[in-house]
Amino acid sequence: MYNLDLNFGHGLRGAAANDDDKSDPRLADSDYESDSDASDVGDYSPWANMDRRLLQRIMAYLPRQSDRRAFCLVSREWALAGESSLWAYPEFSTPKQLTSFLRVVSDRPSVYGPHIRGIRFTLA
């Protein structure tokens, strides 16, 4: 197994995300839709309205990329709280995953670029 970590410091665009903006117009509801009803508590649940700093602390303990992605699918508030962590160090194990990632980032570099701190490749 081979591992390669690339670090970019302050993101691909060098800007910091604004965690205080709760009405972030960059995010469409469709960006965070889930295929599963089990993980979706909806924006009207008390779980959806937890303090953003607390949500960010919780997100920091999630070890796998798939866990961080599921966290962001809970609600719009959870997505906003977890966005920086989700995109900070994306992980790839196949060229297809990397190609998909590059397509998404190149379509909206000002949205995702500031969050990316590095890229993790794991090739078996």
Buried (B, 14 or more C-beta within 10 A) or exposed (E): EEEEEEEBEEBBBEEEBEBEEEEBEEBEEEBBEBEEEEEBBEEEEEEBEBEBEEBBEBBEEBEEBEEBBBBBBBBBBBBBBBBBBBBBBBBBEEEEBBEEBEEBBEEEEEBBBBBBBBBBBEEE
